[in-house]
Amino acid sequence: MKTNTKIGILIAVVIVIIAGALYFSSSSRQMSLETTKIRVANLPVVHGLPIYVAIEKGYFKQAGLDVELVPFQAPNQIIDAIMTGQVDFTSPSGALGITGIADYKNPGKLKIYAISGGSHGNSGADLIIAASSSLKNISELRGKKLGILAGTIQWRTIAREIMGQNNIDIDKDLTIVELAPAIQIQALASGQVDALLALEPIPTTAISKGVAKMLLADPTVTYFSDPSWLGAGTVNVNFAKENPHTTAKFIEIMNSTIAEINKNPDAYRQYLKGYTPLTDDLVTKVPLVSIEACGTITTQNESEMQKFFDIFTKNKVIDGNINVNNLLYCK
C-alpha cells in the first residue's frame, strides 16, 4: 500500500513538472512571436522629451526593443497613423483632443498611457504676436489672421473656444491659417498671420529671436482648466493585444523615464536638442511641460482632461460625450 502511494506521488510530481515545462515553453514561444520593433509617432515639440531621453540613454535597447521615432508635422497625421496601424505608439506629443475624438468615432482602437501639459508658466502653449504689433489683448484680434497647427480639429476648437469667450466668432470675425510648426515663425515674421496659437518651442524661439512677443501666456490654463492637459501618449490597442510583453516593456520604460525627468527636469533639457528646433541657448529658456504616466494620472487629472473633452461637445465637433475613463490604458 505504501509503495503504491509513493508511486502515485511520484507520478503526480512528474505530471506537475511536465505541465510546468509545457506552460513555460508555451509562454516563451508566445514572447518569441512578439515583435520587438516599435514605431513611435512624434511631433517635434517639448512634450516628447521622455521618448528623446529614453532613446538617447539606451533604455529601449537595454530592454531588447528596437524603437523607431517617426516624425510628423501635424497632430491629425499622428492620430491617422496610429489608428491605421502605421505606428504603434505616439510619444506624449500626441493630441489629447484628437485622441478623444478618434476614440468616440471608432471606439476601442487606442488608449492613453501618458498625458502632457501644465499650469501657468509651463502649459506648453502660448498666444504670441509679432514684435512690432500694437495689439494689446485678445479682443483686438477681431478681423485679424490667427495661425494654428495645420490640419487639426483640436487647435481649431481651442481657438474657437478661447475666441468665443472673448466674443469673437472665428468663422465671421477671424481668419484661421493652418501652419506646420516649421513655418510658423516665418509666417508671423512675414505678416502672413497676425498672431500664433503655438506649442513650445515655437513661442520661446520666436520671442528670443525678436520676432514675437507674448499676447497671452498659457491661454488654455486661463480659459479651460488649471492645469491644462493638451498632449497624450497613446498606444494602438491591436498592437498591445498582439504584443502584450513588448507593450508592457515600452510603457514601463516610459513611466520610469518620466519619473526620472520629474525628479530633476532641468538636468534633461539637453535631450531636446536634435529632436526639436531648439539651439543650445534656447534649451535653457524653454518651459518644460508636466507629464503624467500610468500610475500617476490622478482622479483630479482625469477631471481636468474631461473638462477639455467637453469643449468638443460644446462646440459640436461631436454629437455626444467623450468619456475619459474609456481611454486610459492603465485602468
Residue pairs with C-beta under 8 A, 6 or more apart in sequence:
30 245
31 245
34 242
34 243
34 244
34 245
34 246
35 243
35 246
36 64
36 65
36 66
36 246
37 66
37 68
38 60
38 65
38 66
38 67
38 68
38 88
38 89
38 246
38 250
39 68
39 70
39 86
39 87
39 88
39 89
40 51
40 67
40 68
40 69
40 70
40 87
40 88
40 89
40 90
40 91
41 70
41 72
41 78
41 81
41 82
41 87
41 89
41 90
41 91
41 94
42 48
42 51
42 69
42 70
42 71
42 72
42 78
42 90
42 91
42 93
42 275
43 71
43 72
43 73
43 74
43 75
43 78
43 91
43 93
43 94
43 181
43 199
44 71
44 73
44 93
44 181
44 275
44 276
44 277
45 93
45 124
45 181
45 199
45 200
45 201
45 276
46 124
46 199
46 200
46 201
46 272
46 276
46 286
46 287
46 288
46 289
47 91
47 92
47 93
47 116
47 124
47 199
47 231
47 289
47 291
48 91
48 92
48 93
48 275
48 276
49 92
49 261
49 268
49 271
49 272
49 288
49 289
49 291
50 91
50 92
50 114
50 254
50 257
50 258
50 261
50 291
51 67
51 69
51 91
51 92
51 254
52 271
52 272
52 274
52 275
53 59
53 257
53 260
53 261
53 268
53 271
54 60
54 67
54 253
54 254
54 257
55 67
55 69
56 271
57 257
59 253
59 256
59 257
60 66
60 67
60 250
60 253
63 249
63 253
64 249
65 246
65 249
65 250
65 253
67 250
69 91
69 275
70 81
70 86
70 87
72 78
72 81
73 150
73 180
73 181
73 182
74 149
74 150
74 151
74 152
74 180
75 94
75 95
75 98
75 149
75 151
75 152
75 154
75 155
76 95
76 98
76 151
76 152
76 153
77 151
78 87
78 90
78 93
78 94
78 95
78 98
79 90
79 94
79 95
79 98
79 99
79 102
79 110
79 234
80 86
81 87
82 88
82 89
82 90
82 94
82 110
82 234
82 236
83 102
83 106
83 109
83 110
83 236
85 236
85 238
85 239
87 236
88 235
88 236
88 239
89 113
89 233
89 234
89 235
89 236
89 239
89 250
90 232
90 233
90 234
91 233
92 114
92 115
92 116
92 231
92 232
92 233
92 291
93 116
93 231
94 231
94 232
94 233
94 234
95 152
95 154
95 230
95 231
95 232
96 112
96 115
96 117
96 154
96 229
96 230
96 231
96 232
96 305
96 308
97 153
97 154
97 157
97 158
97 230
97 308
97 309
97 311
97 312
98 152
98 153
98 154
99 110
99 112
99 232
99 234
99 327
100 309
100 312
100 322
100 324
100 327
101 153
101 154
101 312
101 317
101 318
101 322
102 109
102 110
103 109
103 110
103 322
103 326
103 327
104 318
104 320
104 322
105 318
107 326
108 237
109 236
109 237
109 238
110 234
110 235
110 236
110 237
110 327
111 234
111 235
111 237
111 240
111 327
111 328
111 329
112 232
112 233
112 234
112 327
112 328
112 329
113 233
113 234
113 235
113 251
113 254
113 293
113 294
113 329
113 330
114 232
114 233
114 254
114 258
114 291
114 292
114 293
114 294
114 297
115 229
115 231
115 232
115 233
115 291
115 292
115 297
115 301
115 305
116 124
116 229
116 230
116 231
116 232
116 233
116 289
116 290
116 291
116 292
117 123
117 124
117 220
117 227
117 228
117 229
117 230
117 231
117 289
117 290
118 124
118 218
118 221
118 227
118 228
118 287
118 289
118 290
119 218
119 221
119 226
119 227
119 228
119 290
120 217
120 218
120 221
120 226
121 217
121 218
121 287
122 218
122 287
122 288
122 289
122 290
123 218
123 220
123 221
123 227
123 228
123 230
123 289
124 199
124 200
124 230
124 231
124 287
124 289
125 197
125 198
125 199
125 200
125 218
125 219
125 220
125 228
125 230
126 197
126 198
126 200
126 203
126 214
126 216
126 217
126 218
126 219
127 138
127 162
127 195
127 196
127 197
127 198
127 214
127 215
127 216
127 217
127 219
128 188
128 195
128 196
128 198
128 202
128 203
128 206
128 207
128 212
128 213
128 214
128 215
129 135
129 188
129 194
129 195
129 196
129 212
129 213
129 214
129 215
130 188
130 189
130 191
130 194
130 211
130 212
130 213
131 210
131 211
131 212
131 213
133 194
133 195
133 213
133 215
135 141
135 144
135 194
135 195
135 215
137 215
137 216
138 162
138 163
138 166
138 168
138 215
138 216
139 166
139 167
139 168
141 163
141 166
141 168
141 174
141 194
141 195
142 168
142 173
142 174
143 173
143 174
144 174
144 175
144 194
144 195
145 174
145 175
145 176
145 177
145 192
145 193
145 194
145 195
146 159
146 163
146 170
146 174
146 175
146 176
146 177
146 193
146 194
146 195
146 196
146 197
147 177
147 178
147 179
147 184
147 187
147 188
147 192
147 193
147 195
147 196
147 197
147 198
148 155
148 156
148 158
148 159
148 176
148 177
148 178
148 179
148 196
148 197
149 155
149 178
149 179
149 180
149 181
149 198
149 199
150 178
150 179
150 180
151 178
152 178
153 312
153 317
154 230
155 197
156 170
156 176
157 311
157 312
157 315
157 317
158 197
158 220
158 230
158 311
159 170
159 174
159 176
159 197
160 170
160 315
161 223
161 224
161 311
161 314
161 315
162 197
162 219
162 220
162 223
163 169
163 170
163 173
163 174
164 170
164 315
165 223
168 174
170 176
177 187
177 192
177 193
179 187
179 193
179 196
181 198
181 199
181 202
182 277
184 196
184 198
184 202
184 206
185 202
185 205
185 206
185 209
185 211
185 212
186 192
187 193
187 196
188 195
188 196
188 206
188 211
188 212
189 206
189 211
195 215
196 202
196 203
196 206
196 212
197 219
198 206
200 286
200 287
200 289
201 272
201 276
201 277
201 278
201 282
201 286
203 212
203 214
204 278
204 282
204 285
204 286
204 287
205 277
205 278
205 282
206 212
207 213
207 214
208 281
208 282
208 285
216 222
218 228
220 228
220 230
220 308
221 227
221 228
224 307
224 308
224 311
225 304
225 307
225 308
226 304
227 290
227 304
228 304
228 308
229 301
229 304
229 305
229 308
230 308
231 289
231 291
233 254
233 293
235 247
235 250
235 251
235 329
239 247
240 247
240 329
251 293
251 294
251 329
254 293
255 293
255 294
255 295
255 296
258 291
258 292
258 293
258 296
259 293
259 296
260 268
261 268
261 291
262 290
262 291
265 288
266 288
269 283
269 284
269 286
269 288
270 283
272 278
272 283
272 286
273 279
273 280
273 283
278 286
292 298
292 301
294 329
294 330
295 330
297 328
297 330
302 324
302 325
302 328
305 324
306 322
306 323
306 324
309 321
309 322
309 323
309 324
310 321
310 322
312 318
312 322
313 320
313 321
313 322
325 331
